[in-house]
Amino acid sequence: MNAKSVISHEVAVAAGPFAPGHLGELTRTVPFEMVDEVLADTGRTQQRIRDLPSRVVVYLLLAGALFPGIGWQQVWQRLTAGLEGLETAAPTAGALAQARRRVGSGPLHRLLDLLRGPAAGVGTVGTWWRGLLVCAVDGTLVAVPDSPANQAEFVRHRCNNGGAGYPSLRLLVLVSCGTRTVLDAVFGPTTKGETFYAPSLVRSLREGMIVLLDRNFAVQALVEAIAETGAHILVRVKEDMAPLSGRMKATRGACPAITPPIRTILNRDNLLG
């Protein structure tokens, strides 16, 4: 078919040099006021109006996450593509890099704190199980730019065909299973395993949750820490795994939502029996 359909809609943008600072429809989720607030809280609001105001740079960084496979100048083109008739800056790659360094990571950390959460309604399918918010912890490797600073902090991931072309970091995320929204995240060098970073996610667990863990996380200290928050745990383990010590058994409490009535289900026999 050679016929094409065009769907047009209006998106509100700011005036002047602030015009590229938007994410289309996603700007409703991350509005101007929220970005301005985190910039003020972190002391990153520009002292004078530039071609790349701090608010615009934050939206540039967010857009970079939406288009990870292209360079920053191409990301900028995505931000300005729908602004025909408006005068916008044409920054060089160096100017974009300088602007990103000027804003730093602090505002993005603050935005995560404001936005993270289950985003789940009472009737959202797959989000709740017997009144418990279903969450999971999992990890992945993420390639980072091959800069001197990254080479000093992160290592190249080894593989069967030799070393990877770029350094990698290990990312561990706590997500809401029904909505796939991020509740918390932590990252660091791949020289440390997932169980090293997992305890940092315990801070976001609480009563009314059930967290799903793969067998890699069947570590007594981690399970104890989660149990202390009041969250329930479903962890997959190997059938030949040695029993937990008495210290762990002492943390088991009544859980009317799960049968058998223990907070931690440790193997398939317990789950089905």
Contacts in CASP RR format, 6 or more apart in sequence:
PFRMAT RR
TARGET T0000
AUTHOR 0000-0000-0000
METHOD contacts of the structure
MODEL  1
MNAKSVISHEVAVAAGPFAPGHLGELTRTVPFEMVDEVLADTGRTQQRIR
DLPSRVVVYLLLAGALFPGIGWQQVWQRLTAGLEGLETAAPTAGALAQAR
RRVGSGPLHRLLDLLRGPAAGVGTVGTWWRGLLVCAVDGTLVAVPDSPAN
QAEFVRHRCNNGGAGYPSLRLLVLVSCGTRTVLDAVFGPTTKGETFYAPS
LVRSLREGMIVLLDRNFAVQALVEAIAETGAHILVRVKEDMAPLSGRMKA
TRGACPAITPPIRTILNRDNLLG
11 22 0 8 1.000
11 24 0 8 1.000
11 25 0 8 1.000
11 27 0 8 1.000
12 22 0 8 1.000
12 27 0 8 1.000
13 19 0 8 1.000
13 20 0 8 1.000
13 21 0 8 1.000
13 22 0 8 1.000
13 83 0 8 1.000
13 86 0 8 1.000
14 21 0 8 1.000
14 22 0 8 1.000
14 32 0 8 1.000
14 55 0 8 1.000
16 86 0 8 1.000
16 87 0 8 1.000
17 49 0 8 1.000
17 50 0 8 1.000
17 51 0 8 1.000
17 52 0 8 1.000
17 53 0 8 1.000
17 56 0 8 1.000
17 88 0 8 1.000
17 89 0 8 1.000
18 53 0 8 1.000
18 55 0 8 1.000
18 56 0 8 1.000
19 80 0 8 1.000
19 83 0 8 1.000
19 86 0 8 1.000
19 88 0 8 1.000
20 56 0 8 1.000
20 59 0 8 1.000
20 60 0 8 1.000
20 76 0 8 1.000
20 79 0 8 1.000
20 80 0 8 1.000
20 83 0 8 1.000
20 88 0 8 1.000
20 89 0 8 1.000
21 55 0 8 1.000
21 56 0 8 1.000
21 58 0 8 1.000
21 59 0 8 1.000
21 60 0 8 1.000
21 79 0 8 1.000
22 59 0 8 1.000
22 79 0 8 1.000
23 30 0 8 1.000
23 59 0 8 1.000
23 62 0 8 1.000
23 63 0 8 1.000
23 66 0 8 1.000
26 62 0 8 1.000
27 59 0 8 1.000
29 115 0 8 1.000
30 59 0 8 1.000
30 62 0 8 1.000
30 111 0 8 1.000
30 115 0 8 1.000
32 55 0 8 1.000
34 111 0 8 1.000
34 114 0 8 1.000
35 55 0 8 1.000
35 58 0 8 1.000
35 59 0 8 1.000
35 107 0 8 1.000
35 111 0 8 1.000
36 45 0 8 1.000
36 55 0 8 1.000
38 58 0 8 1.000
38 106 0 8 1.000
38 107 0 8 1.000
38 110 0 8 1.000
38 111 0 8 1.000
38 114 0 8 1.000
39 45 0 8 1.000
39 54 0 8 1.000
39 55 0 8 1.000
39 58 0 8 1.000
39 103 0 8 1.000
39 107 0 8 1.000
41 110 0 8 1.000
42 106 0 8 1.000
42 107 0 8 1.000
42 110 0 8 1.000
44 54 0 8 1.000
44 102 0 8 1.000
44 103 0 8 1.000
44 104 0 8 1.000
44 106 0 8 1.000
44 107 0 8 1.000
45 54 0 8 1.000
46 53 0 8 1.000
46 54 0 8 1.000
50 99 0 8 1.000
51 89 0 8 1.000
51 91 0 8 1.000
51 95 0 8 1.000
52 60 0 8 1.000
52 89 0 8 1.000
52 91 0 8 1.000
52 95 0 8 1.000
52 96 0 8 1.000
52 99 0 8 1.000
54 102 0 8 1.000
54 103 0 8 1.000
54 107 0 8 1.000
56 79 0 8 1.000
57 99 0 8 1.000
57 100 0 8 1.000
57 102 0 8 1.000
57 103 0 8 1.000
58 103 0 8 1.000
58 107 0 8 1.000
58 108 0 8 1.000
58 111 0 8 1.000
59 79 0 8 1.000
60 72 0 8 1.000
60 75 0 8 1.000
60 76 0 8 1.000
60 79 0 8 1.000
60 96 0 8 1.000
60 99 0 8 1.000
60 100 0 8 1.000
61 100 0 8 1.000
61 103 0 8 1.000
61 108 0 8 1.000
63 75 0 8 1.000
63 78 0 8 1.000
63 79 0 8 1.000
64 72 0 8 1.000
64 75 0 8 1.000
67 74 0 8 1.000
67 75 0 8 1.000
67 78 0 8 1.000
72 93 0 8 1.000
72 96 0 8 1.000
72 97 0 8 1.000
72 100 0 8 1.000
73 91 0 8 1.000
73 92 0 8 1.000
73 93 0 8 1.000
73 96 0 8 1.000
76 91 0 8 1.000
76 96 0 8 1.000
80 88 0 8 1.000
91 99 0 8 1.000
112 182 0 8 1.000
112 185 0 8 1.000
116 181 0 8 1.000
116 182 0 8 1.000
116 183 0 8 1.000
116 184 0 8 1.000
116 204 0 8 1.000
117 176 0 8 1.000
117 181 0 8 1.000
117 182 0 8 1.000
117 183 0 8 1.000
118 127 0 8 1.000
118 133 0 8 1.000
118 135 0 8 1.000
118 176 0 8 1.000
118 179 0 8 1.000
118 181 0 8 1.000
118 183 0 8 1.000
119 176 0 8 1.000
119 179 0 8 1.000
119 181 0 8 1.000
120 127 0 8 1.000
120 128 0 8 1.000
120 133 0 8 1.000
120 176 0 8 1.000
120 178 0 8 1.000
120 179 0 8 1.000
120 181 0 8 1.000
121 127 0 8 1.000
122 128 0 8 1.000
124 178 0 8 1.000
124 179 0 8 1.000
125 178 0 8 1.000
126 134 0 8 1.000
126 177 0 8 1.000
126 178 0 8 1.000
127 133 0 8 1.000
127 134 0 8 1.000
127 176 0 8 1.000
127 177 0 8 1.000
127 178 0 8 1.000
127 179 0 8 1.000
128 134 0 8 1.000
129 210 0 8 1.000
129 257 0 8 1.000
130 257 0 8 1.000
130 258 0 8 1.000
131 208 0 8 1.000
131 257 0 8 1.000
132 208 0 8 1.000
132 209 0 8 1.000
132 210 0 8 1.000
132 232 0 8 1.000
132 257 0 8 1.000
133 176 0 8 1.000
133 208 0 8 1.000
133 209 0 8 1.000
133 210 0 8 1.000
134 176 0 8 1.000
134 177 0 8 1.000
134 178 0 8 1.000
134 209 0 8 1.000
134 210 0 8 1.000
134 212 0 8 1.000
135 174 0 8 1.000
135 175 0 8 1.000
135 176 0 8 1.000
135 177 0 8 1.000
135 183 0 8 1.000
135 205 0 8 1.000
135 209 0 8 1.000
135 210 0 8 1.000
135 211 0 8 1.000
135 212 0 8 1.000
135 231 0 8 1.000
136 174 0 8 1.000
136 175 0 8 1.000
136 177 0 8 1.000
136 211 0 8 1.000
136 212 0 8 1.000
136 213 0 8 1.000
137 172 0 8 1.000
137 173 0 8 1.000
137 174 0 8 1.000
137 198 0 8 1.000
137 201 0 8 1.000
137 211 0 8 1.000
137 212 0 8 1.000
137 213 0 8 1.000
137 217 0 8 1.000
138 172 0 8 1.000
138 173 0 8 1.000
138 175 0 8 1.000
138 214 0 8 1.000
139 170 0 8 1.000
139 171 0 8 1.000
139 172 0 8 1.000
139 173 0 8 1.000
139 194 0 8 1.000
140 170 0 8 1.000
140 171 0 8 1.000
140 173 0 8 1.000
141 157 0 8 1.000
141 168 0 8 1.000
141 169 0 8 1.000
141 170 0 8 1.000
141 171 0 8 1.000
141 190 0 8 1.000
142 168 0 8 1.000
142 169 0 8 1.000
142 170 0 8 1.000
142 171 0 8 1.000
142 187 0 8 1.000
143 164 0 8 1.000
143 165 0 8 1.000
143 166 0 8 1.000
143 167 0 8 1.000
143 168 0 8 1.000
144 150 0 8 1.000
144 154 0 8 1.000
144 166 0 8 1.000
144 167 0 8 1.000
144 168 0 8 1.000
144 169 0 8 1.000
145 166 0 8 1.000
146 165 0 8 1.000
146 166 0 8 1.000
146 167 0 8 1.000
150 167 0 8 1.000
151 167 0 8 1.000
153 167 0 8 1.000
153 189 0 8 1.000
154 167 0 8 1.000
154 168 0 8 1.000
154 169 0 8 1.000
154 188 0 8 1.000
154 189 0 8 1.000
154 190 0 8 1.000
155 167 0 8 1.000
155 168 0 8 1.000
155 189 0 8 1.000
155 190 0 8 1.000
155 191 0 8 1.000
156 163 0 8 1.000
156 164 0 8 1.000
156 165 0 8 1.000
156 166 0 8 1.000
156 167 0 8 1.000
156 168 0 8 1.000
157 163 0 8 1.000
157 164 0 8 1.000
157 168 0 8 1.000
157 190 0 8 1.000
158 164 0 8 1.000
168 190 0 8 1.000
169 187 0 8 1.000
169 188 0 8 1.000
169 189 0 8 1.000
169 190 0 8 1.000
170 187 0 8 1.000
170 188 0 8 1.000
170 189 0 8 1.000
170 190 0 8 1.000
170 192 0 8 1.000
170 193 0 8 1.000
170 194 0 8 1.000
170 197 0 8 1.000
171 185 0 8 1.000
171 186 0 8 1.000
171 187 0 8 1.000
171 188 0 8 1.000
172 185 0 8 1.000
172 186 0 8 1.000
172 187 0 8 1.000
172 194 0 8 1.000
172 197 0 8 1.000
172 198 0 8 1.000
172 200 0 8 1.000
172 201 0 8 1.000
173 182 0 8 1.000
173 184 0 8 1.000
173 185 0 8 1.000
174 182 0 8 1.000
174 183 0 8 1.000
174 184 0 8 1.000
174 185 0 8 1.000
174 201 0 8 1.000
174 204 0 8 1.000
174 205 0 8 1.000
174 211 0 8 1.000
175 181 0 8 1.000
175 182 0 8 1.000
175 183 0 8 1.000
176 183 0 8 1.000
177 212 0 8 1.000
183 204 0 8 1.000
184 200 0 8 1.000
184 201 0 8 1.000
184 203 0 8 1.000
184 204 0 8 1.000
185 201 0 8 1.000
186 197 0 8 1.000
186 200 0 8 1.000
186 201 0 8 1.000
187 197 0 8 1.000
188 197 0 8 1.000
194 216 0 8 1.000
194 217 0 8 1.000
195 216 0 8 1.000
195 217 0 8 1.000
195 219 0 8 1.000
195 222 0 8 1.000
198 217 0 8 1.000
198 219 0 8 1.000
198 222 0 8 1.000
199 221 0 8 1.000
199 222 0 8 1.000
199 225 0 8 1.000
202 222 0 8 1.000
202 225 0 8 1.000
202 226 0 8 1.000
202 229 0 8 1.000
205 211 0 8 1.000
205 226 0 8 1.000
205 229 0 8 1.000
205 230 0 8 1.000
205 231 0 8 1.000
206 229 0 8 1.000
206 230 0 8 1.000
206 231 0 8 1.000
207 229 0 8 1.000
207 230 0 8 1.000
207 231 0 8 1.000
208 230 0 8 1.000
208 231 0 8 1.000
208 232 0 8 1.000
209 231 0 8 1.000
209 232 0 8 1.000
210 231 0 8 1.000
210 232 0 8 1.000
210 233 0 8 1.000
210 234 0 8 1.000
210 257 0 8 1.000
211 226 0 8 1.000
211 231 0 8 1.000
211 232 0 8 1.000
211 233 0 8 1.000
211 234 0 8 1.000
212 234 0 8 1.000
212 235 0 8 1.000
213 233 0 8 1.000
213 234 0 8 1.000
213 235 0 8 1.000
213 236 0 8 1.000
214 235 0 8 1.000
214 236 0 8 1.000
215 235 0 8 1.000
215 236 0 8 1.000
215 237 0 8 1.000
215 238 0 8 1.000
217 223 0 8 1.000
217 235 0 8 1.000
218 235 0 8 1.000
218 236 0 8 1.000
218 237 0 8 1.000
218 238 0 8 1.000
218 241 0 8 1.000
218 266 0 8 1.000
220 244 0 8 1.000
220 245 0 8 1.000
220 247 0 8 1.000
220 248 0 8 1.000
223 233 0 8 1.000
223 235 0 8 1.000
223 244 0 8 1.000
223 248 0 8 1.000
223 264 0 8 1.000
224 247 0 8 1.000
224 248 0 8 1.000
224 251 0 8 1.000
226 233 0 8 1.000
227 233 0 8 1.000
227 251 0 8 1.000
227 252 0 8 1.000
227 263 0 8 1.000
227 264 0 8 1.000
228 251 0 8 1.000
230 263 0 8 1.000
232 255 0 8 1.000
232 257 0 8 1.000
232 258 0 8 1.000
232 263 0 8 1.000
232 264 0 8 1.000
233 263 0 8 1.000
233 264 0 8 1.000
233 265 0 8 1.000
234 265 0 8 1.000
234 271 0 8 1.000
235 264 0 8 1.000
235 265 0 8 1.000
235 266 0 8 1.000
237 266 0 8 1.000
237 267 0 8 1.000
239 267 0 8 1.000
239 268 0 8 1.000
241 266 0 8 1.000
241 267 0 8 1.000
244 266 0 8 1.000
248 264 0 8 1.000
251 263 0 8 1.000
251 264 0 8 1.000
252 262 0 8 1.000
252 263 0 8 1.000
252 264 0 8 1.000
253 261 0 8 1.000
253 262 0 8 1.000
253 263 0 8 1.000
254 261 0 8 1.000
255 261 0 8 1.000
255 262 0 8 1.000
255 263 0 8 1.000
258 265 0 8 1.000
260 270 0 8 1.000
260 273 0 8 1.000
262 270 0 8 1.000
265 271 0 8 1.000
END
